[in-house]
Amino acid sequence: MMDAAEERNGPAGLRVLMVEDEMMLAMSLEDLLGMIDCEVVKASRLNQALALARTEPIDGALLDVNLAGDRVYAVADELDRRGIPFAFMTGYSASDLRPEWQDRPVLQKPFLLEDLQKVMSGFGAQGSA
């Protein structure tokens, strides 16, 4: 028998790495993720995010492109190596991403709950790492 998350094919129950350095945005995003019943693993700095991306059991990740002046691409590389789906969060255009990542989902800041749910439903479809 399928549980509620499987029946909805939505993000409920997913364990998500949230990488965001702006405290107010991080708090707001954590609230949104909680509203859709996701478990949140938080990082606000590149080294912390990279360590979690290497070791943490997660189903997907939301990556702020610019972390206090550092680009998040090393984290994206590690997640990709592990086969973990992720989306970038940015106020910039997707065309500003490194060419190899321009096909990844991008949540354009500010984004709506429905945009977040749509991206995260793709995480659940790819399975758990």
C-alpha positions as CSV (number, residue, x, y, z in Angstrom):
1,M,0.0,0.0,0.0
2,M,1.3,3.5,-0.9
3,D,1.7,6.2,1.8
4,A,0.3,9.7,1.4
5,A,3.5,11.1,-0.1
6,E,3.7,8.3,-2.7
7,E,0.0,8.8,-3.6
8,R,0.5,12.5,-4.1
9,N,3.9,12.0,-5.8
10,G,4.8,15.3,-4.0
11,P,7.6,16.5,-1.8
12,A,6.1,15.4,1.6
13,G,8.6,13.5,3.6
14,L,11.6,14.5,1.6
15,R,14.9,15.3,3.4
16,V,16.2,18.4,1.7
17,L,19.5,20.2,2.0
18,M,18.8,24.0,2.0
19,V,21.8,26.1,1.3
20,E,21.0,29.8,1.8
21,D,23.1,32.5,3.5
22,E,20.5,35.2,3.9
23,M,19.0,34.6,7.3
24,M,15.5,36.0,6.6
25,L,15.3,34.1,3.3
26,A,16.5,30.9,5.0
27,M,13.9,31.2,7.7
28,S,11.1,31.9,5.2
29,L,12.2,28.9,3.0
30,E,12.4,26.6,6.0
31,D,8.9,27.6,6.9
32,L,7.7,26.9,3.3
33,L,9.5,23.5,3.4
34,G,7.8,22.7,6.7
35,M,4.4,23.6,5.2
36,I,4.9,20.8,2.6
37,D,6.2,18.4,5.3
38,C,9.9,18.3,4.3
39,E,12.7,17.7,6.7
40,V,15.3,20.4,6.3
41,V,19.1,20.1,6.6
42,K,20.5,23.7,6.7
43,A,23.8,25.2,5.6
44,S,24.7,28.9,5.2
45,R,28.3,28.7,4.1
46,L,30.1,26.9,1.3
47,N,32.3,24.6,3.4
48,Q,29.4,23.6,5.6
49,A,27.2,22.9,2.5
50,L,30.0,20.9,0.8
51,A,30.5,18.7,4.0
52,L,26.8,18.0,4.2
53,A,26.5,17.3,0.4
54,R,29.3,14.7,0.8
55,T,27.9,12.9,3.7
56,E,24.3,13.7,4.6
57,P,21.5,11.3,3.5
58,I,19.2,13.7,1.5
59,D,16.7,13.4,-1.2
60,G,17.4,16.7,-2.9
61,A,18.9,20.2,-2.4
62,L,18.0,23.8,-2.9
63,L,21.2,25.8,-3.6
64,D,21.5,29.6,-3.4
65,V,24.0,30.3,-6.2
66,N,25.9,33.0,-4.3
67,L,26.9,32.3,-0.7
68,A,28.6,35.4,0.8
69,G,30.5,35.9,-2.5
70,D,31.3,32.2,-3.1
71,R,29.6,30.3,-5.9
72,V,27.9,27.1,-4.9
73,Y,29.1,25.0,-7.8
74,A,31.4,22.7,-5.8
75,V,28.2,21.6,-3.9
76,A,26.4,21.1,-7.1
77,D,29.2,19.0,-8.4
78,E,29.2,16.8,-5.3
79,L,25.4,16.3,-5.4
80,D,25.6,15.4,-9.1
81,R,28.3,12.9,-8.3
82,R,26.0,11.3,-5.7
83,G,23.0,11.4,-8.1
84,I,21.1,13.7,-5.8
85,P,18.7,16.1,-7.6
86,F,19.0,19.8,-6.9
87,A,17.7,23.2,-8.0
88,F,19.4,26.5,-7.9
89,M,17.9,29.5,-6.2
90,T,18.9,32.9,-7.5
91,G,18.0,36.4,-8.2
92,Y,20.0,36.2,-11.4
93,S,19.1,34.6,-14.7
94,A,19.6,30.9,-15.4
95,S,21.9,32.0,-18.3
96,D,24.3,33.4,-15.6
97,L,24.9,29.8,-14.3
98,R,27.9,27.8,-15.4
99,P,27.0,26.3,-18.8
100,E,26.9,22.7,-17.5
101,W,24.3,23.6,-15.0
102,Q,22.0,25.7,-17.2
103,D,19.6,22.8,-17.7
104,R,19.0,22.4,-14.0
105,P,15.8,23.7,-12.3
106,V,16.1,27.3,-11.2
107,L,13.9,29.0,-8.6
108,Q,13.9,32.7,-9.5
109,K,13.9,34.7,-6.2
110,P,11.4,35.6,-5.0
111,F,9.4,32.5,-5.8
112,L,6.0,31.1,-4.8
113,L,5.2,28.0,-2.8
114,E,3.7,26.4,-5.9
115,D,7.0,26.9,-7.8
116,L,8.9,25.3,-4.9
117,Q,6.4,22.3,-4.8
118,K,6.8,21.8,-8.5
119,V,10.6,21.6,-8.4
120,M,10.5,19.4,-5.3
121,S,8.1,17.0,-6.8
122,G,10.8,16.2,-9.3
123,F,13.1,15.4,-6.3
124,G,10.7,12.7,-5.0
125,A,10.4,11.2,-8.5
126,Q,14.2,10.6,-8.6
127,G,14.3,8.7,-5.3
128,S,16.4,8.8,-2.2
129,A,20.2,8.9,-1.9
